[in-house]
Amino acid sequence: MNFDKLFEAASKKGIEDLQVYFNDSNEFDISAFKGELDKYTIASTQKLSVKGIYEGKMGTVTTEVLTDDVIDFLVDSIISSAKTIESEDEVFIYAGDKEYKKIEGLYNESIYDVSAKQKIEDALELEKKIIEKDKRIIMVQTYYGEGSNKVRIRNSKGLNLEKLVNDAMIGAQVIANDGKDQRTSFEYIRSNDYADFDYEALASLAAKKAVALLGATPCESGEYEILLSKEASASLLMPHVSMFSAESVQKNISLLKGKVGEVVGSSLVTVVDDPFMKKSAKSGAFDDEGVATSYKELIKDGVLTGFMHNLKTAKKDNIKSTGNGFIGRGISPTNFYIKPGEYKHDDAVKSMKKGIIITDLAGTHAGANPISGDFSLQASGFLVENGEVIRPVALITVAGNYLDLLKDVTQVCDDLKFNFGYVGSPSLLVKSLMISGL
């Protein structure tokens, strides 16, 4: 589409300001199962979102048709959309920032130097490697996926931004069975550099995690010192991200409202939103509103420093947007994580007298309440006594409050890992949590 023609047509029909957001994404996904290629998908999507101000109201329209013959339709749709708006909130198109950080490592062309055939062979070989690790492994399904995303933002105030990112993932789902019990695991590596994919290490870890929990039974109910694994900690942080949103604060549904400058966690806890992280598809110098992004420590050494904003919430609070406005996601983080410490996971285990290593939490979408911070979740992991792992445990429930948990963190490990939503955490040693078991 000729954007110049779109801007010209909008101006002729009385649209005061206009902004276009163009997204071009490409995906390649495969999976291997029982020694054969189980899935092979190639997909490409282009989408254009346009917003414009007409008679003081903001109209919007989205299309996947990108030819010049829909220009009049888009302009008319924006006007129609604006006429339905009843809100009296002031609207505006952002003119842009003076500087946008140059970020290296967001797009790696070399990942496409590896042929699709080689990637399929590697996925099949990964399945074979995992099965060979232990005779108790009865099923393996491996996955490889990669994608690229190109974004362009242009508006009538002269803003013209563009970014290109890509990434890939190799993963494996494993089922182990010893004749009496059956357990599953999922392990993966994510990067935009194919050289980062250590298939042998992935095979060993995926197999080890699956068989380690075989024979797991509940432990006795009571309070235990908890080592929350990096995966479990990230999954528990995920539903609580919304309490860092200024929109949640303004709607009175954030547990953190009114706590800026107050201690909300252990002095060991720092929570970061980092849009400049290398090899991440969530990184970028600007958000979907054209605002320059910034590195933020929303909790620094246990003290709440502020919230994530888009243009709308920043306007209400009379401050600058933090660059966290994203189409379809509202106020959203980029790479959001608890900053890793220097403590080793094995040292954390050795320090525990009577505790549980929680490796997996189930049902965080329903069992964790981001408004109150309370959670009650089914968990599995390992019982620890006097620094030694005694046995695997499962069918237990861990309960508590997330802010209380952050305040009770006694050590932060150095093993940061991100989940698929780019929310990450290292393992956290927590003073105590209530466990319901036998």
N, C-alpha and C positions, 0 to 999 in steps of 0.2 A: 504493500500500500504506500502511496505517496503521501507522507505525513504533511507536507507543505500544502497540498490540496485540502486535507482534512482541516488544518488550522484556518485556512482561508475560508472554507465553507462555514465553519463554526462562527467566525467573526462576522460574516455577512448576515447570519441569522440572529445576531445579538448576543452570542455567548461571549462573556467578558474575558474569561481566562479558560484555558484548556490544557489538560495534561494527558499524555498517553503513556501506558506501561505495556511494553511488549515482552512476552516471554516465549522462548523457543527451547523446548526440552527434548532430549533424545535418550532412549533407554534400550539396554540390551540385557536380557536375563536368560539364564539357563539353570537347569537342575539335573542331577544324576541320581538314579535309583536302580538298584540291582544290576549294576554294571552297564546300564543303558542311559542314553539321553532321555530324560523324562519331560523336559520343557525347553522350548527355544522360542524366545519372544523378542521382537524388535518393534519399538514404538516411537513415534515422533508426534509431538503436539505443539502447535503454535496458538497463542492466545493473546488477544489485545483487550486491555481494559482502558477505558477512556472516561475521564471525569471533567466536567466543565461547570462554570458558574453562570447561571441564567437568572436574572432578576433577583440576585442575592441568595439564591438557593443552589446547592450542589447536586447536579444530575450525574448519573453514572450509567454506563452500558458496557457489556462484555461480549466479545465475538471471537469466533474461530475462523470466520470468513475474512480474509485479508486482501480483498481486491478493491480497486477504486470505486467499483459500482455500488458499494454499500456505504460510501461516505455520507450521502444525504440521509440514509436510514440512521446511521450512528448519530448524526447531529440532531435529527428530529427526536430520537430516543432520549438523548440527554435533556432536551428541552421538556419533553413529556415527563421524564423522571423528576426534574427539578420542580415542576408544577405540583407534584404530589407531596412534596416535603412541607411539613407543618412546623418543624422545629425553627425556633428563632435564633439558634446558635449562629455566631458569625462563621462564615466559611471563607477559605482563601486557598490559593494555589501557592505552594512554596517556591520562592525564587532561587533557593540553593544556598550552599555555604561557600565561603572563600576558598577552603581547602578540603580535599578528599585524600585520605591516606592511600598511598600506593602499596598494595599487598602482594607479596611474592608467593608463589607456590599454590595458587588456587586452581590453576589449570595445567595439566600435565599431558602434553601431546604424546609422550612416549608410551602411554598405556595402550594406545591404538597400534603401536608397532607389534604388539603381541597379537597374533592372528586369532580369530574366533575358534579355529580348529585346535590351537594350542590350549586355549582357555577351557574348551570342552574336555580335552585330554587330561588337563590338570584336575578338573572337577571329578572326573572318573577315577583318576589315580588317588585323589584324596579319599574317596569312598573306600577304595581298596586298602589304603594305608590304615584307616581307622579300624576296619574289620579285622585286620591282621594284628591289632594291638592286644586284643583280649577275646578269648573264645566265648565269653558271656555277652558280647555285643551281637545282637541279633538283627539289627536294622540300622542302616545309615542312609541319609539323604543329604547330598551336598548341593550347594548353591553358589552361583557366581552371578553378580549383577553389576552393571556399570551405567552411569548416566552423565549427561552434560546439561548445563542450563545456561542460556544466554538471556540477559535482561537488558532492556534499553528503556530509559525514561527521558521523555522530552516534553517541555511545556512552553507555553506562549510567553513566559518570562525569561526565556533564554537558557533554561536548564537543559543540559544534554549529557546524560550519563550512560555508561555501558559497562557491564561486567560479564565475565565468562568463567564458569567453574565446572569442575568435573570430579567425580569420585567413583569408587568401586568397592565391592564387598565380596569376600569369600567366606562361606560359613558351612556348618554341618550340624544336622540334627541327628542325635544318636539315641538308640534304645538298647538298654542292657537288661538281661534277664538271667538269673541264676537258678531258675526252676522253682523258686519260692517267692521271689520279689522281682518287680520290674521298675526301672527308673529311666528317665530321659534327661538329656542335656542338649544345650545349643551353644555353640561357640563360633566366633567369627573374628575376622580382621577387616578393618575398613581403612582405606587410603586411596589416593589417586596416583600412587606409584606402585606398579606391579612388582617391583623388587622388594616391597615391604611384605609381600605375601609368603610367609614361611610355612609351607604346607606340612612339613614334618612336625614342626612345633605345634601347629594347629591340630594335627591328627592326634598327637600325644595328649594334649590338654583336653580335647573333646572326649576322647576315650576314658581318660582318667576321671573326669567329672561324672560321667555316666555310671561307671562301675563303683565309684567311691560311696554312693548313697545306697547301694544294694544292702538290704537287711535293716534299713532304718526303721526305728520304732519311736514312739513318743517318750519323752523324759518326764520326770516328775514336775508338777506345777510348782511355781515359785518365782522369786526374783533371781535373775542371773546377770552376771557381767556379760556384755554382748560385744562380739566383734562382728560388725556389720560389713560383709564383703563389699568390694567395690561395685559389683553388679547389683546387689541388694540395696545398697545405699543410693545408687543412681535411680533405681526403680521407685524408691520411697521419696526421693527428692522430686521426681517428675510431677506428681499431682499437686505438689506444693509450690510449683513455679508461679502459679497465678497470684499468690499472695504478694509477689513482688511487682505486680502490675499496678500502675497508677489508676487504671480504670477500676480495678477491684477496690482500691482505697477510696476512690471518689464515690463508689456505690455502697460503701460501708460493708463490704464483704471480705475484707482482708484482715487477717489476724495481726498484721503489722501496722495497721493504721495508728497514727499518733506516736509511733515508737522510734522515729528518726532521731539518732543521737543516743539511743538507749542500748544497753546490753541485751542482745536477744540470743546469744550463743556463747559457747566457750571462747576464750581468747585464742584458741587454736583454730577456730573456724573462720574462713574467709570465703565468701560466695561471689563468684565472678561471672560476668557476661563479657565474652571476648570475641568480637567480630573479626579479629586480625589473626586468628589461629590458622596456621598453614595446613594444607591438605584437607580442608573442611569445606563442604558444599554450602554450609551455612554462613561462612565468612563473607565479608564484603565491606567496601568503603562507604556504602550508603544503604538505607532501607528502601522500602517500596514507595515511600513518600518523597524520596530524593534528599533526605536529611543525612548528613554525614554521621557515621557511626562512631562509637568511642568505646574504649576499654573501661569497664566499670567494676568496682568491687562494692557490690550492694550491701554486703556485710563484710566489714574489715576488722579482723581480730575480735570478732564477736559483737561488734557494734554496727547497728543498722545505719547506713549512710544515705539511702534514698531508694527511689523506685524507677522502673522502666516506663518511659513515656512515648506516646506518639504525638502528632501535632495537636490533636484535639484535647488530650488531657493536659499537655503542656500549656496550652492556651488558657485553660481553666485555672491552672495553678500559677500562671504568669511567669513561667520559666521556659527554658529552651528544651525542645524535644531531645530525648537521648538517642534517637535513631532506632527505635524499636517498633515502628509501624509497618506492618506487613499485610498485603492483600490476602484476604481469606483467613488470616490468623489473628487479626487485630493487633494488640500489643503482644509481642512475642520476643523471646530471647534469640540470640544467635547461638554461640557455643556457651552453654550455661553449666557451671560446675563448681564443686567445692574444691578449693585450691589444695593440691597435695602437700603433705609435710615431708619429713625425712625419716619417719619411723618405718621399720621393716615389718611386713606382715608376719613373718615367722617370729620376730621378737614380740609382737603383740600377743601371739598365741602363747608363747612361753611365759608371759607376764600374768596370764589368767589363772586364778585359783579355782574358781567354780564358775564356768561360763559356757556360752554357746556361740559358735561361729555360725551366723546365719548366711547361707549362700544363696537362698532363693526366697522370694516373697510372692505370694499369689493374690490376685484380686485387688491390686492397688487402685484400680479405676473405681471400685465400689467401696472398698474397706478403708480408704484414707479420705478424710474430710478436710479439704484445703481451707475451709472457712473457720473451723474450730481448731484444726491441727491434730485432732484425734485420729488414731488409726487402730485397727484390730485386723490382723492379717494372718492367714495361714502361712507357715514357714517351714523350711527344712534346712538342715545343716549338720553340725557336729558338736557333740558334747565334749567339753574340755575340763580336765581336773588336774590341778597342780602343773599347768603348762604342757600337758600331754593330751593329744586327741584320743578320746576313749572309744567313741563309736558314732555312727551316723544317727541323726534323729530326723523324724518327719511327723506329720499329722499333729503339729503343735501350733499354737496361736500366740503371736507376739502383739502386745498392746501397749499404747502409750500416747504421748502428745509430741508432735514434731519439734516444737520450740523447746520443750523440756529436754528432748533428746539432744538437740544442738547444744544446750547448756551443759549437758552431762558428758560431752565428748572429752575423753581424757588423753587420747592420742589420735593423730591423723597420719595415715600411712602414705607411702610414696608411689602407690600403684594405681594412679588415675586411669579410669576407663570410661568411655562414652557409650551410651546406648544408641538405638537407631534414631532417637529424637534429638541427638546431640546434647543430651543432658548427661553429665558425668560426675563421678565421685571417686575418690580413693576409699580404701577400707577405713572404717571409723571404729575405734574402741570406745564403748559407751559404758558409763559407770554401772547402770543397771536398767533392765526392763522386765516387765511382768510376762512370764511364760505360762500358758495353760497347756497342760499335757495330760498325764495320767491322773 
